[in-house]
Amino acid sequence: MVTTPATGTVPARHSGGIMGMTKSRVKAAVVVAVGAVALAACGGSSGGGGSSTAGATTTKGGTLYVLTNAEQFDAVDPQRIYSSEDLAFFGATLYRTLTSYKLSPDPLESTTIVPDLATDLGTESNAGKTWTFTIRDGATFQDGSAIACKDIAYGVSRTFATDIIIGGPTYAITMLDIPDDPEGGSAYKGPYVKTGQELFDKAVTCSADGKTITFNLKLAVPDFNYTVTLLCFSPVPKAADTGEKYGDAPVSSGPYILTSNKNGKGGKMVLSRNDKWSAASDNYRAGLPDTWEVDYGIDPKVIDQRVIQSSGNDSTAVALGLEPESLPTVFVSPTEAQPQFASRAVSALDPFVAYYAINVAKVPDLKVRQALAAALDRQALRKNAGGDYAGDYADGVISPNMGADYAPTGLWDTLLGAPIPATGDPEYAKKLIAETGKPAPTITFDYAQSPTGDKAAAIVAASLGKAGFTVKLNPIEPGQYYGIVFDPDKAHELMPGGWASDWPNASTVIPELFTPSGGFDLSQYDNPEFNAKSDAAKIELDPAKQATMWQELNKQAMADVVVIPTRYGRTQRMTGTKVGPVYLWASFGSWPYAQMGVLS
């Protein structure tokens, strides 16, 4: 999944929305709560409000505020949402899915799934190629109409309309048993033109009473019940679908409805109670606040000041990150908060890998890509992001937190032809450029603008400039970042990205980032040999053999310098004094929105 360009230098997909810093989630992420935070946040089950410090408890009522630098969400349409923080936020407020990740401050528990719209975790048959789910009684849309199989099926069908529903996960397209057309795309073109509708209707079927939905897959997917946690599998009533405008007035299946949304600086989104939502049919979401308000376009430094001071409405506000300059005020070290902030500040390893994507269509020469990697001052970038607070240096896109799927790639030791220090080696980069027989090209650097992002861009320009590159900076409003860099006509040569796995398997990392069938190929990488190896790894049933295949593909992508990995992330964030529970939810590297409320 993607990270969100809120305050950091690396937008993650499942990002680009208003909220986070990088994409996707590494399920085995190790969450280190600061001080008493983990204990303070533990109270209750998935659906409970939880407890906090000093005997305070969350209660029903009040307003929680989300303060963000972004001027809009990347997407509000459930089939298009793919940034981690946005998946967590909208999954807690507007949209339900068949299964969801457990809400827990324990990083291991939070990698497990629980039933949501479904009565259980699904039934696998046909050697993993068929999955059946029964829909819970009493679940309704905001108009009170019952959610049925047809609504979930219709929501999934929208993913196939790739000319209209853009930017979201594409697992339905790659997994459902629907043949390809002669051009290599799906023979089903979505519900708006209905080409191949009969193919979809065979792949996704409903029982006569509308209570059971069955997915027929091309290949065995033993963890498909993890796949359906994504909002692209949430229900959409056909009669309410307005295509690309659906996100302007979506129909809620959760405890809140979209009351208003005005983008831009000074704008805000307001979510109010859905009076047709029933807690009896939803033991996952607490639905505690009366209102959620997302305030757009606030300077990150101002956000820090407001949440640290925690006065007035800011006492019930949450921030999505902290600027590096604020870290010494809030923390003693990367693992310990100042005593006065220990109940509301978190510093944790997050599930993301930060990197710079190189558009290989615009930088086709491998030597030039190697020179970019060799010249980049990763040490200065890490320092700018917070130094030790920002995480550890990365050598690939598979995080060490993923266990068996990870192995060192040797990128900075041997893959570039010489050892490269974290400060970069501009002289070696010049040598690589000289081997091309051409001068260093001009590189335009797209990035999500923020104070920290501006500083990172300056570091990129300066370090690449030492190797002879001319770098043009292209700052982009954070909420529009992914919409631009995914547009081939607007994207340039180099751009930051962030990713975490969608569930604990590198099948949600390598294919997503480096193949045309993936949903986050910022690099526009299309290598037939690589694609074939990736397809083979996805269907390998021997876990040990599959892990080795992912390790080799991670190394190959680094050897081809499709991206320049910079760090495995650590994140810091905090809330006002009257918000709980406070912990980093490892599933998405986000706040546990579905549990949060105002402290009494």
LOVEXLUM-783859 format. One record per residue (C-alpha): x negated, z negated, y negated; residue number from 1. Coordinates in steps of 0.05 Angstrom, whole numbers. Layout:
<recs>
X:Z:Y:NUM
...
</recs>
This chain:
<recs>
0:0:0:1
-20:9:-71:2
-43:-40:-124:3
-12:-45:-192:4
-49:-34:-257:5
-25:-95:-294:6
-87:-129:-320:7
-143:-108:-275:8
-187:-47:-274:9
-161:-20:-208:10
-90:3:-200:11
-65:-3:-130:12
-11:40:-103:13
47:7:-80:14
21:-2:-151:15
24:35:-214:16
86:-5:-222:17
87:-61:-271:18
59:-113:-228:19
-5:-117:-190:20
-76:-95:-188:21
-86:-54:-124:22
-48:-18:-67:23
-23:-41:0:24
-35:-103:38:25
-86:-125:89:26
-46:-168:135:27
-102:-212:156:28
-118:-229:84:29
-147:-298:76:30
-110:-335:22:31
-146:-393:-10:32
-99:-433:-53:33
-130:-471:-110:34
-128:-547:-110:35
-60:-572:-88:36
-25:-505:-94:37
-18:-491:-20:38
11:-559:-6:39
55:-555:-67:40
85:-489:-45:41
99:-503:28:42
168:-533:26:43
225:-502:65:44
238:-442:109:45
236:-369:90:46
301:-375:53:47
288:-443:21:48
266:-456:-49:49
206:-498:-29:50
177:-557:-64:51
124:-566:-117:52
79:-620:-144:53
99:-686:-175:54
165:-687:-137:55
194:-628:-175:56
238:-582:-136:57
266:-512:-148:58
339:-510:-167:59
392:-457:-174:60
399:-430:-245:61
357:-412:-305:62
314:-351:-320:63
247:-331:-292:64
204:-285:-335:65
153:-235:-311:66
102:-218:-366:67
65:-152:-359:68
20:-105:-397:69
55:-44:-366:70
110:-11:-406:71
152:8:-346:72
157:6:-271:73
125:64:-234:74
191:70:-196:75
256:31:-187:76
284:79:-135:77
274:44:-67:78
249:106:-32:79
196:116:-86:80
169:45:-93:81
100:38:-62:82
60:-13:-102:83
50:-81:-70:84
76:-125:-126:85
136:-79:-138:86
153:-78:-64:87
152:-154:-64:88
192:-160:-129:89
247:-110:-114:90
249:-131:-41:91
266:-201:-66:92
317:-181:-117:93
351:-113:-107:94
338:-84:-39:95
342:-107:33:96
308:-77:94:97
319:-84:168:98
259:-131:175:99
216:-166:124:100
150:-205:123:101
156:-280:130:102
151:-319:66:103
96:-370:76:104
33:-394:41:105
-1:-391:109:106
-37:-323:112:107
-27:-317:187:108
47:-333:185:109
58:-284:128:110
33:-227:171:111
91:-236:218:112
160:-206:209:113
229:-235:211:114
299:-203:214:115
331:-184:148:116
388:-134:149:117
379:-131:224:118
400:-186:271:119
332:-187:306:120
266:-150:305:121
293:-88:340:122
293:-63:411:123
238:-16:435:124
252:35:491:125
228:103:515:126
156:78:518:127
157:60:444:128
188:126:420:129
258:97:408:130
276:37:366:131
345:7:358:132
369:-45:307:133
436:-80:300:134
460:-92:228:135
478:-162:207:136
551:-178:193:137
571:-193:121:138
517:-153:86:139
545:-115:27:140
527:-72:-33:141
540:-97:-104:142
611:-68:-103:143
628:-109:-41:144
628:-51:8:145
597:-66:75:146
527:-39:89:147
531:6:150:148
484:48:192:149
501:110:153:150
475:78:89:151
407:62:119:152
403:131:150:153
420:163:84:154
367:123:48:155
315:144:99:156
337:217:93:157
321:217:18:158
246:210:35:159
248:282:62:160
268:310:-6:161
196:313:-27:162
210:356:-88:163
255:301:-117:164
236:235:-84:165
162:233:-99:166
109:179:-96:167
136:135:-40:168
114:124:32:169
121:183:79:170
123:147:146:171
193:172:161:172
169:244:154:173
109:234:199:174
142:189:251:175
213:214:263:176
224:266:318:177
236:325:271:178
195:389:280:179
152:420:227:180
168:484:191:181
119:544:193:182
83:517:131:183
69:450:164:184
121:410:127:185
183:379:157:186
237:427:179:187
286:378:148:188
286:383:72:189
328:323:54:190
401:309:39:191
407:350:-25:192
396:419:6:193
412:397:78:194
365:448:110:195
353:420:179:196
406:365:171:197
423:370:245:198
351:355:262:199
353:291:222:200
420:271:251:201
389:274:321:202
327:234:300:203
369:179:267:204
434:162:300:205
490:112:288:206
536:77:336:207
611:91:331:208
623:24:296:209
567:35:247:210
532:-29:267:211
473:0:305:212
419:48:281:213
371:83:327:214
306:118:307:215
278:171:354:216
204:182:341:217
156:238:356:218
105:192:387:219
102:120:409:220
99:71:351:221
95:1:382:222
97:-32:313:223
153:10:283:224
191:-54:266:225
135:-67:215:226
146:2:185:227
218:-13:168:228
197:-70:123:229
182:-17:70:230
236:-5:18:231
239:69:36:232
280:44:96:233
330:7:52:234
403:29:47:235
430:76:-6:236
505:93:-10:237
511:169:-11:238
566:170:-62:239
522:134:-113:240
460:176:-104:241
439:214:-167:242
375:243:-139:243
314:234:-184:244
356:192:-232:245
378:141:-179:246
327:90:-203:247
364:87:-270:248
425:56:-238:249
409:36:-166:250
460:2:-122:251
437:-67:-101:252
439:-97:-32:253
404:-160:-54:254
421:-222:-95:255
413:-188:-163:256
436:-125:-198:257
401:-84:-251:258
436:-102:-316:259
391:-66:-365:260
323:-33:-370:261
288:-10:-433:262
218:16:-423:263
161:12:-473:264
127:-42:-514:265
177:-95:-531:266
224:-69:-477:267
249:-108:-418:268
286:-105:-351:269
341:-155:-338:270
367:-171:-269:271
430:-214:-264:272
466:-245:-205:273
501:-200:-155:274
567:-237:-144:275
579:-196:-81:276
516:-221:-48:277
527:-274:5:278
473:-324:24:279
509:-330:90:280
489:-259:107:281
419:-266:79:282
377:-325:102:283
314:-293:75:284
324:-293:-1:285
337:-358:-38:286
368:-324:-99:287
353:-384:-143:288
347:-360:-216:289
410:-336:-251:290
368:-282:-285:291
301:-246:-277:292
272:-216:-340:293
211:-170:-339:294
179:-165:-408:295
140:-100:-418:296
80:-80:-459:297
48:-148:-475:298
-26:-152:-489:299
-60:-183:-428:300
-97:-233:-471:301
-31:-255:-502:302
-1:-262:-433:303
-58:-309:-414:304
-50:-350:-477:305
25:-357:-468:306
24:-377:-395:307
-34:-425:-405:308
3:-459:-463:309
69:-456:-424:310
116:-472:-481:311
189:-452:-489:312
210:-395:-444:313
138:-387:-421:314
145:-450:-380:315
186:-408:-331:316
142:-346:-335:317
95:-316:-285:318
33:-275:-300:319
7:-222:-253:320
-67:-233:-266:321
-116:-265:-314:322
-166:-232:-359:323
-239:-247:-342:324
-247:-284:-408:325
-192:-333:-388:326
-220:-351:-320:327
-268:-407:-343:328
-210:-439:-380:329
-166:-442:-318:330
-218:-448:-262:331
-279:-490:-246:332
-301:-438:-195:333
-270:-380:-156:334
-241:-430:-107:335
-223:-489:-152:336
-176:-495:-212:337
-186:-541:-271:338
-147:-605:-255:339
-94:-593:-308:340
-77:-525:-277:341
-84:-541:-203:342
-9:-540:-190:343
3:-472:-221:344
-61:-430:-214:345
-82:-390:-153:346
-148:-357:-136:347
-147:-321:-70:348
-176:-265:-30:349
-126:-209:-38:350
-111:-153:11:351
-139:-96:-30:352
-199:-52:-32:353
-217:-25:-100:354
-248:43:-106:355
-256:105:-149:356
-224:167:-120:357
-261:233:-130:358
-215:294:-133:359
-252:338:-83:360
-212:398:-105:361
-245:392:-173:362
-312:365:-148:363
-323:407:-85:364
-399:399:-83:365
-419:341:-37:366
-485:332:-74:367
-447:321:-139:368
-402:270:-106:369
-462:234:-77:370
-493:233:-146:371
-431:202:-176:372
-434:147:-123:373
-508:136:-132:374
-503:131:-208:375
-444:84:-213:376
-462:13:-235:377
-419:-27:-187:378
-452:-92:-208:379
-430:-83:-281:380
-360:-64:-258:381
-355:-126:-215:382
-380:-170:-272:383
-329:-139:-319:384
-274:-154:-269:385
-294:-226:-264:386
-359:-229:-225:387
-353:-276:-166:388
-279:-282:-183:389
-269:-208:-171:390
-289:-206:-97:391
-346:-178:-55:392
-379:-109:-56:393
-344:-58:-11:394
-374:-4:33:395
-310:30:54:396
-234:27:50:397
-221:-15:113:398
-227:-88:93:399
-266:-138:136:400
-200:-177:137:401
-173:-125:185:402
-214:-151:243:403
-231:-101:297:404
-216:-39:255:405
-273:-57:207:406
-346:-40:216:407
-400:-31:163:408
-406:42:143:409
-477:40:117:410
-455:75:53:411
-503:39:7:412
-559:36:58:413
-566:105:89:414
-505:151:79:415
-527:176:11:416
-597:191:35:417
-630:130:5:418
-612:56:-7:419
-571:48:-70:420
-572:-17:-108:421
-508:-47:-137:422
-534:-29:-206:423
-537:45:-187:424
-596:91:-184:425
-590:144:-239:426
-658:175:-222:427
-638:187:-150:428
-571:214:-176:429
-610:264:-220:430
-649:286:-158:431
-584:300:-121:432
-557:340:-180:433
-622:380:-184:434
-612:399:-111:435
-547:435:-129:436
-585:482:-175:437
-534:469:-230:438
-529:421:-288:439
-487:358:-280:440
-414:375:-292:441
-367:343:-343:442
-324:289:-311:443
-257:266:-339:444
-241:195:-319:445
-167:178:-314:446
-152:103:-317:447
-95:54:-331:448
-109:26:-400:449
-119:-48:-412:450
-174:-88:-446:451
-210:-98:-380:452
-195:-26:-361:453
-225:0:-426:454
-289:-39:-413:455
-293:-13:-342:456
-284:58:-367:457
-341:48:-416:458
-385:23:-358:459
-367:85:-317:460
-384:131:-375:461
-449:96:-390:462
-475:92:-319:463
-456:164:-301:464
-485:186:-368:465
-553:160:-348:466
-552:210:-290:467
-535:268:-336:468
-460:270:-329:469
-416:279:-390:470
-356:234:-382:471
-291:242:-420:472
-245:182:-418:473
-170:191:-408:474
-133:125:-417:475
-62:124:-389:476
-5:74:-401:477
-5:31:-337:478
67:44:-318:479
55:119:-320:480
-13:119:-286:481
7:140:-216:482
58:191:-239:483
1:227:-275:484
-56:221:-225:485
-12:246:-168:486
7:308:-208:487
-45:362:-190:488
-35:394:-259:489
-50:329:-296:490
-101:292:-252:491
-175:300:-267:492
-240:289:-229:493
-246:214:-224:494
-196:157:-223:495
-191:84:-199:496
-147:65:-141:497
-134:6:-96:498
-105:1:-27:499
-86:-49:27:500
-57:-35:95:501
19:-31:102:502
13:-72:166:503
-47:-96:206:504
-73:-29:231:505
-119:21:198:506
-67:74:215:507
-37:52:149:508
-103:62:112:509
-143:122:135:510
-86:173:143:511
-53:149:79:512
-115:156:36:513
-149:216:66:514
-99:265:97:515
-47:310:66:516
7:277:107:517
-9:209:76:518
24:182:15:519
-37:164:-26:520
-88:219:-22:521
-112:214:-94:522
-175:252:-74:523
-136:314:-51:524
-179:312:12:525
-157:362:65:526
-208:368:121:527
-178:399:184:528
-229:365:230:529
-217:298:197:530
-141:308:200:531
-144:322:274:532
-186:260:288:533
-138:219:247:534
-78:245:285:535
-113:229:350:536
-128:158:328:537
-56:145:308:538
-31:158:379:539
-88:123:416:540
-58:66:456:541
-123:31:475:542
-133:-18:416:543
-209:-22:425:544
-217:53:428:545
-170:63:369:546
-210:12:328:547
-274:51:341:548
-239:115:320:549
-218:84:254:550
-288:57:242:551
-317:127:252:552
-266:159:205:553
-279:107:152:554
-353:123:157:555
-340:198:155:556
-298:192:92:557
-354:152:59:558
-406:204:82:559
-363:257:49:560
-358:212:-13:561
-283:222:-18:562
-280:155:-55:563
-331:107:-83:564
-312:37:-58:565
-330:-19:-106:566
-303:-86:-81:567
-259:-124:-32:568
-214:-161:-79:569
-202:-232:-101:570
-147:-245:-151:571
-128:-300:-199:572
-60:-312:-229:573
-17:-369:-255:574
53:-390:-275:575
85:-433:-328:576
95:-507:-314:577
167:-501:-289:578
160:-447:-234:579
154:-458:-160:580
133:-449:-106:581
64:-425:-128:582
21:-388:-78:583
-5:-319:-65:584
37:-286:-11:585
-13:-252:34:586
36:-199:58:587
33:-163:-9:588
-19:-202:-47:589
39:-221:-94:590
81:-278:-117:591
133:-301:-66:592
190:-276:-110:593
245:-286:-58:594
231:-362:-58:595
216:-374:-131:596
258:-414:-178:597
258:-460:-238:598
232:-530:-226:599
276:-588:-243:600
</recs>
